[in-house]
Amino acid sequence: MNFGDHIRRIRQRRYQFNQQYSIESIAGRIGVEPVDLERIERNHRPPDEQVLRRLADDLDEDMDVLLALVGEIASDIRETIIRRPVLFSELVRGASDLPDEKLIMMIRKIASDRSRRCSKPSRVVNP
């Protein structure tokens, strides 16, 4: 599935129940022209990260999932990887074959350790 199709499906599904999910309404809320949102839905133009963030918020979708569909990663994640490229590449390659249950346990452990170190809450993955 590509990004534009995914966004269009979500928007059309919601539009069936709420007229506020028309292209014009969403475009107005996220600060783009309706024609630009149509181009995004047709995969003629990828959204920049700021537009994508506003679109994710408006549609109540996970930003990281939408970024992945566009073939990108969030700027904060990119910066973290750039600071420690070898460690993060080893982490991702090492974890790529782990079952989801093990990854979830690992993520929860990291989130728990992080919450002990600082008061900023982490997003915990649920299956």
C-alpha positions in Angstrom: 0.0 0.0 0.0 1.3 3.5 -0.8 0.9 6.6 1.2 -1.6 8.4 -0.9 -4.0 5.5 -1.1 -3.7 5.0 2.6 -4.6 8.6 3.3 -7.4 8.7 0.8 -8.9 5.5 2.3 -8.8 6.9 5.8 -10.3 10.2 4.7 -13.0 8.7 2.7 -14.0 6.3 5.4 -14.3 9.1 7.9 -16.1 11.3 5.4 -18.9 8.8 5.2 -19.7 9.6 8.8 -18.5 13.2 9.1 -18.5 15.8 6.4 -15.6 17.5 8.1 -13.3 15.0 6.4 -13.7 16.4 2.9 -10.6 17.3 1.0 -11.5 21.0 1.4 -12.1 20.8 5.1 -8.9 18.8 5.9 -6.8 21.1 3.6 -8.1 24.1 5.5 -7.3 22.6 8.9 -3.8 21.6 8.0 -2.9 24.7 6.1 -2.6 23.5 2.5 -4.6 24.1 -0.7 -7.2 21.4 -1.6 -5.4 20.8 -4.9 -2.2 20.1 -2.9 -4.0 17.6 -0.7 -5.4 15.9 -3.8 -1.8 15.7 -5.2 -0.7 14.1 -2.0 -3.5 11.5 -2.1 -2.6 10.7 -5.8 1.1 10.3 -4.9 2.0 13.2 -7.2 3.6 15.1 -4.4 5.0 13.9 -1.1 4.1 16.0 1.9 6.9 17.7 3.9 7.2 16.6 7.5 5.3 19.5 8.9 2.3 19.0 6.6 2.5 15.3 7.3 2.5 15.9 11.1 -0.6 18.2 10.8 -2.3 15.6 8.6 -1.5 12.8 11.1 -2.9 14.9 13.9 -6.1 15.8 11.9 -6.7 12.1 11.0 -5.6 10.8 14.4 -3.0 8.6 12.7 0.5 7.6 13.9 3.1 10.0 12.5 5.8 7.3 12.3 3.5 5.0 10.3 2.7 7.7 7.8 6.4 8.7 7.5 7.3 5.1 6.8 4.7 4.9 4.1 6.3 8.0 2.5 9.7 6.3 2.9 11.0 8.7 5.6 11.7 8.7 9.3 11.0 11.5 11.8 13.6 14.2 12.1 14.2 13.4 15.8 14.8 9.8 15.0 17.1 10.7 12.1 19.1 13.0 14.4 19.5 10.3 17.0 20.7 7.8 14.4 23.2 10.3 13.0 24.7 10.9 16.5 25.3 7.1 16.9 25.1 5.4 13.5 27.0 2.3 14.3 25.1 1.5 17.4 21.7 2.1 15.8 22.5 0.1 12.7 23.6 -2.8 14.8 20.5 -2.5 17.0 18.1 -2.5 14.0 19.9 -5.3 12.2 20.1 -7.4 15.4 16.4 -6.8 16.2 15.1 -7.3 12.6 14.5 -11.1 13.1 13.1 -10.9 16.6 9.5 -11.8 17.1 7.2 -8.8 17.9 6.7 -10.1 21.5 10.5 -9.8 22.2 10.6 -6.4 20.6 7.7 -5.2 22.7 9.4 -6.5 25.8 12.6 -4.7 24.9 10.8 -1.4 24.1 8.9 -1.5 27.4 12.2 -2.1 29.3 13.8 0.9 27.5 10.7 3.0 28.3 10.8 1.9 31.9 14.5 2.8 32.2 13.9 6.1 30.5 11.0 7.1 32.8 13.2 6.4 35.8 15.9 8.8 34.4 13.6 11.6 33.3 10.0 12.7 33.7 9.3 12.8 30.0 6.9 9.9 29.2 7.7 7.5 26.4 5.3 6.0 24.0 4.9 2.3 24.8 4.1 0.0 22.0 1.0 -2.3 22.3 0.5 -5.2 20.0 
